[in-house]
Structures are given as structure tokens and as C-alpha cells.
Amino acid sequence: MLFKDIRDYQISFLGLFLVVGISTRDWTLRPDLIGVLIATCLITQSVLSFVISHWSLANNIDASGASCRVGQMTNNIDASAASRRVGQVTNLRSALITSLGLSLLLRADHWTTMVLAATSAIASKFLFKFGDKHFFNPGNFGIISALVLTSDAWVSPGQWGEEWWYALLFVGTGGMTLQRIGRWDTTAAFLGSYSLLEAIRNLWLGWTWDVYWHRLMSGSLLLFALFMITDPRSIPNSRIGRVIWAVCIAGLTFILRNYFFIPTAVFWALFILAPLSILIDILWLAPRFSWQKGNEGDEGDKGDEGELLLSTPNS
Amino acid sequence: MKIFRLLTPLLLTIVAVFCFAPAAWAFCGFYVAKADTKLYNKASQVVIARNGDRTVLTMANDYQGEVKDFAIVVPVPTVLQKDQVRVTEPTIIERLDAFSAPRLVEYFDPNPCPPLPIFSGIVNSSEGVINIDESETFTNPDLGVTVEASFNVDEYDIVILSAKESGGLETWLTQNGYKIPQGAKQLLQPYIRSSMKFFVAKVNLDKFEESGYQLLRPLQISYQSPKFMLPIRLGMINAKTEQDLIVYILSPQGEAQLTNYRTVKIPSNVNLPVFIKNEFGEFYKSLFQTAYTKEGKRVGFLEYAWDMGSCDPCAANPLTQEELKEAGVFWLNDNSLSKRGKVIPIKVIPSTVIPITVTPIPRFAPRAFNSNVFISRLHVRYTRDTFPEDLTFLQTANRELFQGRYILQYPFEGEVKCEAGKEYKRSLPKRFEQEAQTLARLTNGNIQDIRNKMKLSVGNLTYSWLENVQSWFGFD
């Protein structure tokens, strides 16, 4: 059961980064705030899943009640309840990933800010949907909400430094996950176009190449490229769509970082361009990603228990 | 009887807590010495006061050579006009240095420790009498250099240049009597291409002699730009060795950190052997060097992060409102932010060794209040190899207080007769050994030398054969 879901790998990798970060890096990490983040994410996910599944269940009964025989209706309810239970377990994985991602990236002075970040991160999955798909990366939405709505949140882009063995760790673990979910194209497109843009700028400015490598080797950038923009549930479904989308994010990041001097440019770029994935999905039709191969019912990020599994990843 | 047996330790605990704990928690020991920037031969000091996208940058000149040869070229984000440049007093930077320097504190010194340095409070508020030259703007079409502004401020002659290409700028500077080091051309180009301007200053010798100043005073510039950075590349042209840079960042928010390098807290809050008192400066230098090497030489160190309204212990009194303004804090008048009387909790980890026998003599420490100016002291030791990129900064909302603080804990040397006293005496060698190991670890020093020195200062200490063997093999 454990590690059949790719997200179990993701959870252990993010957990590992957190442990490595706390033990080898001088972070202002507070265990109490990490606890608050995890708890809030899990609770919000459970509550919203529960509310929405009840709501959709009630709708189903209303709609079908008049014409259905009682026995059939009971069957429907049982099936719904069973699939909801499966959904709940897998849902909590997503919530856990979001909370670990937030713990790694977001810093705040007060626990209330963390609650806000965690709640908005999870709620964004339920609120900002197009069709059956949410389009904001939850962790990213939480970070931006905290940055915009509170005065005590910040992101430390320099916290990982730029040592090669971190890069190796991120690329190794990230590569493993991406291989399994088949989303390495997104990371490649993002990193490829971003490093190209930076290279052109470096050449034009006349900086030596150590400046260039220093800018690219930032652990935070790699973490973002490998673990945040690759969330298969919120990014475009088709490969061509993903590549275009990732290139756009790289371009916007480049502009925001170098011309608007925003140190948290990557997060803003992803946030601003997240809705673009709707348009891309309309233009390039492709089946939606699902975490579990051959498992009936979607773990969903909401109460869409009835959703059919359309395909296996990368098919 | 049973109850009494239970009650006695409880009562003793309560008494102990009431007697000692408040002292240990409220005071971080008594400040006795500081490791200020005078320790370093070539430490540049820069004060950055920043709120929103407005910046006031003060640059201290540690210029060693002849005053007539002095010239600086600093890339700045915008064209500066005469009213954006002024000269400040060096005392301001000295005050910030003293206030934020890593400090040595001591507990239970039988001799009263030296009194706190009393700050005279006198500020020579030199409002930088600006003598404006004909502010001329002309372009030299051959060189592609535009003099955006030219004026003098007190003893400095200043020009603000913009350039189209680095060769032209280099030629212009050479033609106009500035000594530009070899290799400047390559380094000037990226700044030109990034649309940065050049703040160029040299000393007007007549004015300098008239003024009677012995040293060059710091230049202070103010500008509005989203760029929160400090160019360090130009300063590396001639540097053969590591350079020290202390940046004091004053912010209405909280702690500042580097965005393109790691920011690491300097090791702090440790108990050290008492002989360190006489060599604190040397100790701090080797502590810094050890930490710097250990972190791979690619980090900036946070030496102090504190609300400017308070200090505990005080290496120097907090700056007055006038001094803060002199240091570039321009937001003090914006709102009545100085909420005097509002006590903020001081989150300093209490000393690990609980005082046992001697009660410290309470000494005045200024009350903590939220002054809306938060200082971060960042110490960067850089070379061309380890810091390829200019420094960029970020202000965070983190108002957690931090200081480089090192503790001396003097043992009680009187006679002891009771059982608890004997127990205390028996516990001392272990404590001393701990202190010796801490010192060896932090400074990468030889533990035997440290033990020998400790013997001189606190008498004979015996070590088991095992500890000696361990130290030979380097298991400190």
C-alpha cells in the first residue's frame, strides 16, 4: 500500500529536505509553525472534502430520488461513501505535500499567518476550479496569500545556498518523482528556457560565467523547478501545453527578477500564469492526470468521487 | 513527616527559582567587552536605511593612503542630485558598530565589572553644507559619458556619470584625474548595461584642509529604487585577500538577509573559559574565521538583529532619535512610531549554566521598547571566488532578537562547607572541561593549550587519562 502512490515518495522527499534543512542549515524554522501548517492543511482538507461530498451527495439524491428505486439509491450511496473514504485517505496525501512544501518555503512570525496560508492553499483547490480541475498550485497560492494578505510573511530565496550536493539531492529525488509521474518535460522546459534567458543576459551584460552559475545553482530555484511547477494536477494536461506554460513562467520569472527586482519572482510568475493552464487545456485537449494507475474513482481534490479515471499518466 | 520531606525540596526549588532565575533570565550577564570592527584591518562599513523603495546609504571610508589620492566610484541605481548627497559624522558608524558588536558578558565576577560606556549624547549634526558648483550637464560624444550632475558637498567633489560603454567611462575617469585600477573596464560594463549610474567622489583638498578634519567623513546618499543591493564587484579589482564588509541594515520591519547567498547566524550564547576576557578580540576573530571556513566561505553572517529601542546587555546605549536620523532613518517623522513604554519580550536564550552561589548585582539596562527601527548587522567576508555576484538583500518580518554573545561564568572561589557546596566544587572540573571544548570547537584551537591556559587562570584541573587520550586523537 505504502509507496504505491507516487505521492508517498514525494512526501518522504519533502520530509527529508525539511530534516536536512533543519539539521544543516541555519534556518529560522519553528517546529510549532510547521505543526500548525500540517494540522491546518489536513483539517481544512478533511472539512472541505466532507462538506462538498455531502453537498454533491445530497444533489445526487435529489436528482435521482424521484425516478430510482429505493434499493438502487442505497447502492449509489454506499458506493459514494466507499469511494469517499478512499478519496479522504489520498486527499490527505495532497494536503500533507502542500503543508510540507509550505514549511520548506514560507516563513512567518505568527501562527495566524501560517493558518491563513494553509487554509487558503487548500481552499484554493476547492474554489478555483475550471470544470473538474483546480488551476492554482495550492502551495504557491498559500505563499502568495500570506505575502499579500499579511505583513509578517516572507520567503528566503537564499536559504539553501548554492552547494552542488544540494543540487544533486534535489535533481536526484525530483528526477525520480518526475520519471514516475511523467512530468519531467515541465521542469526541462522551465529550467532550459530560464537558463537560456539568464545566459543571454549574462553575455549581454558582460558578467563572468561564475555569476551565471551562481544565479542558477540556487537551491530554492531548483526546488521550485522540480517540486512545485510539476504538480501534475494543476498544470496543463498535454505535453505541448506544459512546455509552453513552463516557458511562459520562465520568461515572466526572468522579467520579474531582473527588471522588477522581486526576489520571490518564481512564485509570482507561477501565480500569475496559473489560470493560463485553463486556456492551454482548451487548446490542446488531453486526458487529465490521475495519481493512481488503474484505481477506480479519483482521489480528487474535492468531492468528485464519481469522476472516471481517464488515463494513466503520460499515455 | 512525609509531607515535610516532600515539601522541603519543593520549597527549595521555589526559593531557588525566585532567587536566581529572574536574574538569569532578565539579564544576559554584564557586558564587559565587544568585538567591534576595529579588529579588522580592511573592514568596509555600510549603513543601509531602507523603507519601501527608498534607501539611504552611508559609506564609511577606511581609506589608508594619501587623501589627495582618494576617489571612489560607486554604481548607483539612479541619477543623484546635490540634495541627495551629504556628509555625515564618522561617529554615527562608530555608534552603530559599538551598539551591535559581538559582546562578552560575565556572570558573578567578584570584582564589579567596568561601568557601561556612557555616551555623551552629543551629535555634531552637520547638515552637510552644500556648496553647489555650477551644476552642469554636458556630454562628451566621443566617450559616451554624460555628466548627469556635478557638485561639491563639504570636502568632497562629486560627479554623477552615466555612460554608454565601459571603455569611454574608463577613459573619462583617467582623463579627469581618477586613478582607475587595471581591469575596471570589464567590471564597469555590466553596471552600464544595467542602466546604473556612477557616483564618483574625490576629495577637494582645499576644502579638506579648511575643514580641519583629520579623517575622511562618510558619504551618505539617498535614492528611490526597487533595487536593494550593494555592489561589491568593483571593490574586488585589486583585492588579493579576503575583504571584510559590515552592513548595518536599518528597517522598520525586521531582520534583513541576503537573497542570493545564505545568511547564517554567528555561533552565539556559549560559555567560555574565563581567560578569554583578556583576549576577546582575538577569540572573536578566530571564531569568525572558523565559522566562515566551516560554512564553505559562501555565506553572510548575521552578528546582530535587534530592535533599536533597546539592548540587553548593552555594548553601547541605543541611538537617540537624532542619531538614527543621522544614520539615515528617514521614516521616524512619518508617524509617531516610537512607542516608548511598550515593553517587548526579549527572546534571548538564558545562560545554560545556572548561577548557584552569587547573586549578580543588578545594573541598569535600558527598558525594551519598540522603536520601529530594527537593525541587522551582516558581516560578509568575501573574495572574488566565493562571492561572484553583488549582494542583494531582503527585509523580513522576523523581529526575533539575536546577538553574538559569549559568556564568562566565574566560579565561586570562597570556602565551602556544606554538602551542596562540595557538590558544586566537584562539578566545576566538568564545567571547565566543557568550556575548554566549546572554545576549541569554535576557534579550531588546541584543547591542551586551552586547558593549560585555564589552569593558569582557575588553578589546577585534573583530567582523566581517557580525556587526554581523546584529545590527542582530536576527539574534542
HADDOCK unambig.tbl for C-alpha pairs under 7 A between the chains (distance, minus, plus):
assign (segid A and resid 26 and name CA) (segid B and resid 264 and name CA) 5.56 0.50 0.50
assign (segid A and resid 26 and name CA) (segid B and resid 265 and name CA) 6.77 0.50 0.50
assign (segid A and resid 109 and name CA) (segid B and resid 397 and name CA) 6.70 0.50 0.50
assign (segid A and resid 109 and name CA) (segid B and resid 398 and name CA) 5.90 0.50 0.50
assign (segid A and resid 152 and name CA) (segid B and resid 397 and name CA) 4.67 0.50 0.50
assign (segid A and resid 153 and name CA) (segid B and resid 397 and name CA) 6.39 0.50 0.50
assign (segid A and resid 154 and name CA) (segid B and resid 396 and name CA) 5.84 0.50 0.50
assign (segid A and resid 154 and name CA) (segid B and resid 397 and name CA) 6.92 0.50 0.50
assign (segid A and resid 156 and name CA) (segid B and resid 259 and name CA) 6.54 0.50 0.50
assign (segid A and resid 157 and name CA) (segid B and resid 259 and name CA) 5.41 0.50 0.50
assign (segid A and resid 157 and name CA) (segid B and resid 260 and name CA) 6.96 0.50 0.50
assign (segid A and resid 158 and name CA) (segid B and resid 258 and name CA) 6.44 0.50 0.50
assign (segid A and resid 158 and name CA) (segid B and resid 259 and name CA) 4.56 0.50 0.50
assign (segid A and resid 158 and name CA) (segid B and resid 260 and name CA) 4.99 0.50 0.50
assign (segid A and resid 158 and name CA) (segid B and resid 261 and name CA) 5.05 0.50 0.50
assign (segid A and resid 158 and name CA) (segid B and resid 262 and name CA) 4.93 0.50 0.50
assign (segid A and resid 159 and name CA) (segid B and resid 262 and name CA) 5.23 0.50 0.50
assign (segid A and resid 160 and name CA) (segid B and resid 262 and name CA) 6.70 0.50 0.50
assign (segid A and resid 161 and name CA) (segid B and resid 261 and name CA) 5.72 0.50 0.50
assign (segid A and resid 161 and name CA) (segid B and resid 262 and name CA) 5.01 0.50 0.50
assign (segid A and resid 205 and name CA) (segid B and resid 189 and name CA) 6.67 0.50 0.50
assign (segid A and resid 205 and name CA) (segid B and resid 190 and name CA) 4.38 0.50 0.50
assign (segid A and resid 205 and name CA) (segid B and resid 193 and name CA) 5.58 0.50 0.50
assign (segid A and resid 206 and name CA) (segid B and resid 189 and name CA) 6.45 0.50 0.50
assign (segid A and resid 206 and name CA) (segid B and resid 190 and name CA) 5.45 0.50 0.50
assign (segid A and resid 207 and name CA) (segid B and resid 190 and name CA) 6.13 0.50 0.50
assign (segid A and resid 210 and name CA) (segid B and resid 388 and name CA) 6.08 0.50 0.50
assign (segid A and resid 211 and name CA) (segid B and resid 388 and name CA) 5.21 0.50 0.50
assign (segid A and resid 211 and name CA) (segid B and resid 389 and name CA) 5.43 0.50 0.50
assign (segid A and resid 261 and name CA) (segid B and resid 226 and name CA) 6.30 0.50 0.50
assign (segid A and resid 261 and name CA) (segid B and resid 227 and name CA) 5.99 0.50 0.50
assign (segid A and resid 263 and name CA) (segid B and resid 259 and name CA) 6.77 0.50 0.50
